[in-house]
């Protein structure tokens, strides 16, 4: 008898109309950001493959595109723009402040950057 109830669709959604509108807006935003991320990826590949970007600016150009993609992914797909993500934000910022000096120090020790 209980199995018969499981096969029937819900008659009414538990979401309010405002929640449905908000969800549709969020889905549209995520689709736009996804297309933008794809465009930035194609732009990076095309810029390097076609030699449109000078050789001495290729690496900074790709790194700039990567940072833009990182922030878009954090804000929209990791939901860092939403409320109640303070601890996740603190841990990510702490990770950046630990990682960047570590990479710089290792590059200086190995001799990749000679200053």
C-alpha positions in Angstrom: 0.0 0.0 0.0 2.8 2.4 0.8 4.5 1.6 -2.5 1.5 2.9 -4.4 2.0 6.3 -3.0 5.7 6.4 -4.1 4.9 6.1 -7.8 2.5 9.0 -7.9 3.7 12.5 -8.7 3.4 15.3 -6.2 0.2 17.3 -6.6 1.7 20.5 -5.4 5.2 21.8 -5.0 6.5 22.6 -1.5 8.1 25.8 -3.0 6.4 29.1 -2.9 6.0 31.1 -6.1 8.7 33.6 -4.9 11.1 30.7 -4.4 10.4 29.3 -7.8 11.1 32.8 -9.4 14.3 33.1 -7.4 15.4 29.6 -8.5 14.7 30.4 -12.2 16.7 33.7 -11.8 19.6 31.7 -10.3 19.5 29.1 -13.0 19.6 31.9 -15.7 22.5 33.5 -14.0 24.4 30.3 -13.7 23.8 29.5 -17.4 25.1 33.0 -18.4 28.2 32.6 -16.2 28.7 29.1 -17.6 28.7 30.4 -21.2 31.0 33.3 -20.1 33.4 30.7 -18.6 33.4 28.7 -21.8 34.0 31.9 -23.8 37.0 32.8 -21.6 38.4 29.4 -22.0 38.1 29.5 -25.8 39.5 33.0 -25.8 42.6 31.8 -23.9 43.1 28.9 -26.3 42.5 31.0 -29.4 44.8 33.8 -28.2 47.7 31.5 -27.8 47.0 29.2 -30.8 46.6 32.0 -33.3 49.6 34.1 -31.9 47.2 37.0 -31.4 48.8 37.8 -28.1 52.5 38.7 -28.0 54.7 36.0 -26.5 55.8 38.2 -23.6 52.2 38.9 -22.7 50.7 35.4 -23.2 51.3 34.1 -19.7 50.0 37.2 -17.9 47.0 37.3 -20.2 46.1 33.7 -19.5 46.7 34.2 -15.8 44.3 37.2 -15.8 41.7 35.1 -17.6 42.2 32.3 -15.0 41.8 34.7 -12.1 38.5 36.0 -13.6 37.3 32.4 -14.1 38.3 31.6 -10.5 36.2 34.4 -9.1 33.2 33.6 -11.3 33.3 30.0 -10.2 33.7 30.9 -6.6 30.8 33.4 -6.7 28.3 31.5 -8.8 29.1 27.8 -8.6 30.5 27.6 -5.1 27.8 30.0 -4.0 30.2 32.3 -2.2 28.0 35.3 -3.0 25.2 33.9 -0.8 24.8 34.5 2.9 26.1 32.1 5.6 29.4 31.3 3.8 31.6 33.4 6.1 33.7 30.4 7.4 34.3 29.0 3.9 35.4 32.5 2.8 37.7 32.8 5.8 39.3 29.4 5.1 39.8 30.2 1.4 41.4 33.6 2.1 43.6 32.0 4.6 44.6 29.4 2.1 45.5 32.1 -0.4 47.7 33.9 2.2 49.5 30.7 2.9 49.8 29.4 -0.6 51.1 32.5 -2.4 54.1 33.2 -0.1 54.9 29.5 -0.2 55.0 29.4 -4.0 57.0 32.6 -4.1 59.5 31.3 -1.6 59.8 28.0 -3.5 60.3 29.8 -6.8 63.1 31.9 -5.2 64.8 28.9 -3.6 64.7 26.8 -6.8 65.9 29.7 -8.8 63.1 30.1 -11.3 62.9 33.8 -10.4 66.4 35.3 -10.0 66.3 38.5 -7.9 
